[in-house]
């Protein structure tokens, strides 16, 4: 809030004794400390227009700091005159600050209406072209939050067709985002129509046709959007759901494979999660599931799906690999007190013990961990905590500690955790 005058480019002056009277009086009334900014003096560099907007800004700031939202709203009406300021280089800052203050005031004002939000968004959008697309996107977000999906889509549809010379090329990334979110709203409307059709015994042909039209509108844009490398998680999930509904399984699988494995896209653990969930949903072989989870393990060793990865490895007879994955999970604090993970580790070691040379496999798994695992899992403090909070966990960990660190005398394994 203290930087508003700077962002708006309003003239600022050094502090002086001649201007401290008003500021001191205001500070005495204020419940919150305010910066000592001169409010009455003008300089030869400040026009009457700038002086009035500066004073108005100070009143808005004080009202907002003290949550006097009705007063701030009244002052804001007069402050909008700053949009008429033609000072070069200040237009974008002025609109940004007006937008931020205006939305904040409306958010807290007890009598604010949707029309008030629409008015300020429209005023800012049509006061220039440099921020037009960004403000359209934000306007649609607000409408979406209050449940006006169709109105939000209409805003984005207008913005999607917006053209303004060179500015169109400059804001090409914003255009792609608008196309993506417009398609996401098509998906949301499609979901509503799908639910409406399923709630009846027999949906009529017109309803199904309308639903399919929204699918086609969304798919046209999304196919193009997914050609651009990026993180498109919410968009791809909606598109996959629609493809599955219309039984286009090959296209869904191709899209998820590209999203996960195309090197042009940034590394994204979610892409592998979505592919795994799709393959599992459609009963693909365990070999394919393991391949996907193997890559996810390399990206996020502590991911919740690693429990399923261990189960698949054990079912496939890859006990040593399952040991490595489980130990990797227990490297992270989020799994430290998870009984099921320790139970999995126990069952893996019991299975290994039936094989020749199992000590070597465990030793290799613990290689590089012996120096710090005792401090992470097997101290006196851990013993006391586990005995108090989860005795079952203590009973599982104590024998494992001796197997994992056979050359060390661990306090965890001693009776009651005593020294």
Secondary structure by P-SEA (a helix, b strand, c coil): cccccccccccccccccccaaaaaaaaaaccccccccccccccccccaaaaaaaaaaaaaaaaaaacaaaaaaaaaaaacccccccccccaaaaaaaaaaaaaaaaaacccccaaaaaaaaaaaaaccccaaaaaaaaaaaaaaaacaaaaaaaaaaaaaacccccccccaaaaaaaaaaaaaaaaaaaaaaaaaaaaacccccaaaaaaaaaaaaaaaaaaaaaaaccccaaaaaaaaaaaaaaacaaaaaaaaaaaacccccccccaaaaaaaaaaaaaacccaaaaaaaaaaaaaacccccaaaaaaaaaaaacaaaaaaaaaaaaaccccccccaaaaaaaaaaaaaaaaccaaaaaaaaaacccccccccccccaaaaaaaaaccaaaaaaaaaaaaaaccccccccccccccc
